[in-house]
Amino acid sequence: MSLHDVSERFELKRPTPPHAAIRPVDAAALILVDRSARTPRLLLGRRNPSLRFMPGKFVFPGGRLDPQDRQMSVFGMLDEVSERRLMERVTRPSPGRARALALCAIRELCEETGLLLGIDEAGAPERAPAGWEAFTEAAIYPNLEELTFVARAVTPPGLPRRFDTRFFMADASNIAHRLEGVVGDACELVETAWLTIAQAKKAEVPQITRAIIEEIEARLGSGNKPWLPVPYYFARGGRMYRDTIA
């Protein structure tokens, strides 16, 4: 454990009046890294300014866990370290829940950007529940082997929406298919951008997104070794803390 008070980096403002105690829901986000050039770039999307939640902000593609994510056929398995860490500090941990969170990140990437992460060498998935039809139509199996669990963050209490988000990282070379018309003025994301880490830190991003960008910068700078700890951000008693999951 490596617990640090990082409140000075975050503005913890509760709405007036604060909302009733809301339990955070499971969510996942995917950090795509393009390392084809000397300087790595990250994929971020700008949320539609008309949305009530984080309008106009640049974020990593992601969203809440759906029950159908447990039912999707996959290629490969999560690495053992990521699976173990995903089952720590949660109620009723299970490999199935860890797997579903990774699949949630892949599905949300597809829904928000039109990018399908997986393999196209095994035919169409055997079964595809609601929300996963694009993978069947494109004959793409989501590939869990290419994902690494790299960060976790819980929305502070008192807010109208709370998420317990697990961030996964994958290489952009694993994009197997692209859908058109997913990003635009009438969509959740009005644009996507491949940004260097320096550019991403200067973009209009939420505070927690900037913190995760800095964590990815440190991780890549340390060689992205699988044994590097996973940062875990959460609020308690009106203060923000950073812990690690080893």
C-alpha positions in Angstrom: 0.0 0.0 0.0 1.2 3.5 -0.9 -1.5 5.9 0.2 -1.0 9.7 -0.5 -3.3 12.7 -0.1 -3.4 14.3 -3.5 -6.3 16.8 -2.7 -4.2 19.8 -3.9 -4.5 18.4 -7.4 -8.3 18.1 -7.4 -11.1 20.6 -6.8 -13.6 18.6 -4.8 -16.7 20.7 -5.1 -20.0 19.2 -3.9 -23.2 20.5 -5.5 -25.6 22.5 -3.3 -27.4 20.7 -2.0 -25.3 17.6 -2.2 -27.0 14.5 -3.7 -27.9 11.6 -1.6 -25.4 8.9 -1.1 -25.1 7.2 -4.5 -23.2 4.0 -4.9 -20.6 4.2 -7.7 -21.4 1.8 -10.7 -18.8 -0.3 -12.4 -17.3 1.3 -15.5 -14.3 0.9 -17.8 -12.3 3.0 -20.2 -9.8 2.2 -22.8 -6.5 4.0 -23.4 -5.2 3.3 -26.9 -1.6 4.0 -27.4 -0.1 4.6 -30.9 3.6 3.8 -30.7 4.3 3.7 -34.4 6.3 6.9 -34.2 9.0 8.0 -31.8 6.6 9.9 -29.6 3.7 7.9 -28.3 0.2 9.3 -28.9 -3.0 8.6 -27.0 -6.6 8.5 -28.4 -9.0 10.9 -26.7 -12.5 12.0 -27.7 -14.2 15.3 -27.1 -17.7 14.9 -25.5 -20.6 16.6 -27.2 -21.0 20.1 -25.6 -24.8 19.4 -25.3 -24.3 16.6 -22.8 -24.9 17.3 -19.1 -22.0 15.2 -17.9 -18.5 16.7 -18.7 -19.7 18.6 -21.8 -17.0 19.5 -24.3 -14.2 17.7 -22.3 -11.6 15.4 -23.9 -11.8 11.9 -22.3 -10.8 8.4 -22.9 -13.5 6.3 -24.5 -15.5 4.5 -21.8 -18.7 4.0 -19.9 -20.7 1.9 -17.5 -20.6 -1.9 -17.4 -23.6 -3.6 -19.1 -24.9 -7.1 -18.0 -24.4 -8.2 -21.6 -20.7 -7.7 -21.3 -20.5 -10.9 -19.3 -22.0 -12.9 -22.2 -19.8 -11.9 -25.1 -17.5 -14.5 -26.7 -13.8 -13.6 -26.6 -10.4 -14.5 -27.9 -7.8 -15.1 -25.3 -7.8 -14.3 -21.6 -6.7 -11.4 -19.5 -3.2 -11.7 -18.2 -3.0 -13.1 -14.6 -1.7 -10.0 -13.0 -4.5 -7.8 -14.4 -7.1 -10.3 -13.5 -5.8 -10.6 -9.9 -5.7 -6.8 -9.5 -9.2 -6.3 -10.9 -10.5 -8.7 -8.1 -8.8 -6.7 -5.3 -10.7 -4.2 -3.1 -14.1 -5.1 -4.5 -17.1 -6.9 -3.1 -17.8 -10.3 -4.5 -14.7 -10.5 -6.7 -14.7 -13.0 -9.6 -12.8 -13.7 -12.8 -16.1 -13.2 -14.6 -16.5 -9.7 -13.3 -12.9 -8.9 -14.2 -13.4 -10.3 -17.7 -16.6 -8.3 -18.1 -14.9 -5.0 -17.2 -12.3 -5.6 -19.9 -15.0 -6.3 -22.4 -16.9 -3.2 -21.3 -13.8 -1.1 -22.3 -13.7 -2.7 -25.7 -17.4 -2.3 -26.3 -17.4 1.4 -25.2 -14.4 2.1 -27.6 -16.5 0.7 -30.4 -19.7 2.6 -29.5 -18.0 5.9 -29.0 -15.2 5.9 -31.7 -16.2 3.1 -34.2 -12.9 1.3 -33.5 -13.1 -2.5 -33.0 -10.2 -4.0 -31.0 -9.6 -7.7 -31.6 -8.7 -10.2 -34.2 -10.2 -11.0 -37.7 -8.7 -14.5 -38.1 -11.2 -16.6 -36.2 -14.5 -15.8 -38.0 -17.6 -14.2 -36.5 -18.1 -14.6 -32.7 -20.2 -17.6 -31.7 -22.6 -15.4 -29.8 -23.0 -11.6 -29.5 -25.5 -10.1 -27.0 -27.1 -6.7 -27.4 -24.6 -4.0 -27.9 -22.1 -6.3 -29.6 -23.7 -6.7 -33.0 -20.9 -4.7 -34.7 -18.4 -7.4 -33.9 -20.5 -10.2 -35.4 -21.1 -8.1 -38.6 -17.4 -7.4 -39.0 -16.4 -11.0 -37.9 -14.1 -9.6 -35.2 -13.5 -11.4 -31.9 -12.6 -9.0 -29.0 -9.1 -9.9 -27.8 -8.5 -9.7 -24.1 -4.9 -10.7 -24.4 -4.0 -7.2 -25.6 -5.4 -5.3 -22.6 -3.6 -4.4 -19.4 -5.3 -3.0 -16.3 -3.4 0.2 -15.6 -5.5 2.5 -13.3 -8.7 2.8 -11.2 -10.6 5.9 -10.2 -13.8 6.4 -8.2 -16.0 9.5 -8.6 -16.2 11.4 -5.2 -19.4 11.1 -3.2 -22.1 13.8 -3.3 -22.3 14.0 -7.1 -25.3 13.0 -9.2 -23.3 10.3 -11.1 -20.6 8.1 -9.6 -18.4 5.6 -11.4 -15.8 3.1 -10.3 -13.8 3.2 -13.5 -11.1 0.7 -14.4 -8.7 2.0 -17.1 -7.2 -0.5 -19.5 -4.4 0.1 -22.0 -3.9 -1.4 -25.4 -1.7 -0.8 -28.5 -3.4 0.8 -31.5 -1.9 -1.9 -33.7 -4.7 -4.2 -32.4 -7.5 -2.2 -34.1 -9.0 -4.7 -36.4 -11.9 -2.7 -38.0 -13.3 0.8 -38.2 -16.9 1.9 -38.4 -17.9 5.1 -40.1 -20.4 7.7 -38.8 -19.8 7.0 -35.1 -18.2 10.4 -34.3 -19.8 13.7 -35.2 -21.9 16.6 -34.2 -25.0 14.4 -33.3 -22.9 11.8 -31.4 -21.6 11.4 -27.9 -18.1 12.3 -29.2 -17.9 15.1 -31.7 -14.3 14.5 -32.5 -11.4 12.2 -31.7 -7.7 13.1 -31.6 -4.4 11.3 -31.4 -2.4 13.4 -29.0 1.1 13.2 -27.6 1.2 13.1 -23.9 2.3 16.7 -23.7 -0.6 17.7 -25.9 -3.1 15.6 -23.9 -2.0 17.2 -20.6 -2.7 20.6 -22.1 -6.1 19.7 -23.6 -9.4 20.5 -22.0 -9.6 17.3 -19.9 -11.2 16.5 -16.5 -8.8 16.6 -13.6 -8.9 12.8 -13.1 -8.2 12.3 -16.8 -5.1 14.5 -16.6 -4.0 12.5 -13.6 -4.4 9.2 -15.5 -2.5 10.7 -18.5 0.4 11.5 -16.1 0.2 7.9 -14.8 0.5 6.5 -18.4 3.4 8.8 -19.1 5.2 7.4 -16.0 4.3 3.9 -17.0 5.5 4.1 -20.5 8.7 5.9 -19.3 9.3 2.9 -17.0 9.0 0.4 -19.9 5.4 -0.5 -19.3 6.5 -3.5 -17.2 3.6 -5.8 -16.1 4.7 -5.7 -12.4 4.3 -1.9 -12.2 1.6 -1.0 -9.6 -1.8 0.2 -10.6 -2.7 3.7 -9.2 -6.1 3.9 -7.4 -7.8 7.3 -6.9 -10.7 7.7 -4.5 -12.1 10.4 -2.1 -12.7 10.1 1.6 -13.7 12.7 4.1 -13.7 15.5 1.5 -10.1 14.7 0.4 -8.7 12.9 -2.6 -6.2 10.0 -2.2 -3.9 8.0 -4.4 -3.3 4.5 -3.4 -1.7 1.6 -5.4 -2.7 -1.9 -6.2 0.4 -4.1 -6.3 
